[in-house]
Amino acid sequence: QVQLVESGGGLVQAGGSLRLSCAASGRTFSSTFMGWFRQAPGKEREFVAAISVRGGSAYYTDSVQGRFTISGDNAKSMVYLQMNTLKPEDTAVYYCAAKSAYAFLAPRSPNWYNYWGQGTQVTVSS
């Protein structure tokens, strides 16, 4: 079992920055990928970023590439999302996700992940 807890959300003005944190506990050794997703009211859950636990390869959705950076600290069982130059359209609940052993690679698909955190609210005002 893996438990995930997000933190770091809040209210920020457009152009500002936030850093989200995800603390993992339990059988964290089994995790192969960590991801960040977001969901705005009335919209589907959207892929934001993912990182390979083994090699550190990162994946981003086009709308955040160049502004957001995902990183991890395996020794501390932590994953982070540094968000810069925030825009009002970034407003959403942000979720951390973890994937265990896999047969195929699909880090952009929410249904691929095994574990999810409770989410943290990010609100960007104009």
C-alpha positions as CSV (number, residue, x, y, z in Angstrom):
1,Q,0.0,0.0,0.0
2,V,1.1,3.6,-0.7
3,Q,-0.3,6.7,0.9
4,L,0.1,10.1,-0.7
5,V,-0.4,13.5,0.9
6,E,-0.2,16.8,-1.1
7,S,0.6,20.2,0.4
8,G,1.6,23.7,-0.8
9,G,-1.5,24.9,-2.5
10,G,-3.0,28.3,-2.0
11,L,-4.0,31.6,-3.5
12,V,-1.6,33.4,-5.7
13,Q,-1.8,36.3,-8.2
14,A,-1.2,35.7,-11.9
15,G,2.6,35.6,-12.6
16,G,3.4,34.2,-9.2
17,S,4.8,30.9,-8.1
18,L,3.9,28.0,-5.9
19,R,5.7,24.7,-5.0
20,L,3.5,21.7,-4.4
21,S,4.8,18.7,-2.4
22,C,3.7,15.1,-2.3
23,A,4.8,12.9,0.6
24,A,4.6,9.2,0.1
25,S,4.5,6.5,2.7
26,G,4.0,2.8,2.9
27,R,5.5,0.5,0.2
28,T,7.1,3.4,-1.7
29,F,9.9,1.1,-3.0
30,S,7.4,-0.4,-5.4
31,S,6.6,2.9,-7.1
32,T,7.8,3.3,-10.7
33,F,6.3,6.6,-11.7
34,M,4.9,9.7,-9.9
35,G,2.5,12.1,-11.5
36,W,0.6,15.3,-11.0
37,F,-2.9,15.8,-12.3
38,R,-5.4,18.7,-11.9
39,Q,-9.1,19.0,-12.1
40,A,-11.1,22.2,-12.4
41,P,-14.8,22.4,-11.6
42,G,-16.9,20.9,-14.4
43,K,-13.8,19.5,-16.2
44,E,-12.1,16.1,-16.5
45,R,-9.0,15.3,-14.6
46,E,-6.0,16.6,-16.7
47,F,-2.4,15.3,-16.9
48,V,0.1,17.9,-15.7
49,A,3.5,16.2,-15.2
50,A,5.1,12.8,-14.4
51,I,8.5,11.6,-13.5
52,S,10.2,8.2,-13.6
53,V,11.4,7.1,-10.2
54,R,14.2,5.1,-11.6
55,G,15.8,7.4,-14.2
56,G,14.2,10.8,-13.5
57,S,12.8,11.2,-17.0
58,A,10.1,13.9,-17.0
59,Y,6.9,14.3,-19.0
60,Y,4.7,17.5,-19.2
61,T,1.6,18.6,-20.9
62,D,2.1,21.3,-23.5
63,S,0.3,24.0,-21.5
64,V,2.8,23.9,-18.6
65,Q,6.0,23.0,-20.3
66,G,8.6,25.7,-19.6
67,R,6.7,27.0,-16.6
68,F,6.4,23.9,-14.3
69,T,9.1,21.5,-13.1
70,I,8.6,18.1,-11.6
71,S,11.3,16.7,-9.3
72,G,11.7,13.9,-6.8
73,D,13.7,12.9,-3.8
74,N,13.7,9.1,-3.5
75,A,15.5,9.0,-0.2
76,K,12.8,11.2,1.3
77,S,9.9,9.6,-0.6
78,M,8.9,13.1,-1.9
79,V,7.9,14.5,-5.2
80,Y,7.5,18.2,-6.0
81,L,5.9,20.4,-8.6
82,Q,7.5,23.9,-9.0
83,M,4.9,26.1,-10.7
84,N,6.1,29.5,-12.1
85,T,4.4,32.2,-14.1
86,L,1.0,31.0,-12.9
87,K,-2.0,31.8,-15.0
88,P,-5.7,31.9,-14.0
89,E,-6.3,28.8,-16.2
90,D,-4.0,26.9,-13.8
91,T,-6.7,27.1,-11.1
92,A,-7.7,23.6,-10.1
93,V,-7.3,20.9,-7.4
94,Y,-4.0,19.3,-7.9
95,Y,-3.5,15.6,-7.2
96,C,-0.4,13.5,-6.7
97,A,-0.5,9.9,-8.1
98,A,1.8,6.9,-7.9
99,K,2.2,3.9,-10.2
100,S,3.5,0.5,-9.2
101,A,4.8,-2.2,-11.5
102,Y,3.5,-1.9,-15.1
103,A,3.3,-3.9,-18.3
104,F,2.9,-0.8,-20.6
105,L,3.8,2.8,-20.3
106,A,1.0,5.4,-20.1
107,P,2.1,8.1,-17.6
108,R,-0.3,10.7,-19.1
109,S,-3.4,8.6,-18.4
110,P,-5.1,9.0,-15.0
111,N,-6.5,5.4,-15.1
112,W,-2.9,4.0,-15.3
113,Y,-2.1,5.0,-11.7
114,N,-2.7,2.9,-8.6
115,Y,-2.6,5.4,-5.8
116,W,-3.9,9.0,-5.3
117,G,-3.7,11.8,-2.8
118,Q,-6.6,13.8,-1.5
119,G,-5.6,16.9,-3.6
120,T,-4.6,20.5,-2.8
121,Q,-6.4,23.6,-4.1
122,V,-4.5,26.1,-6.3
123,T,-6.2,29.3,-7.1
124,V,-4.6,31.9,-9.4
125,S,-6.3,35.3,-9.4
126,S,-6.1,37.9,-12.2
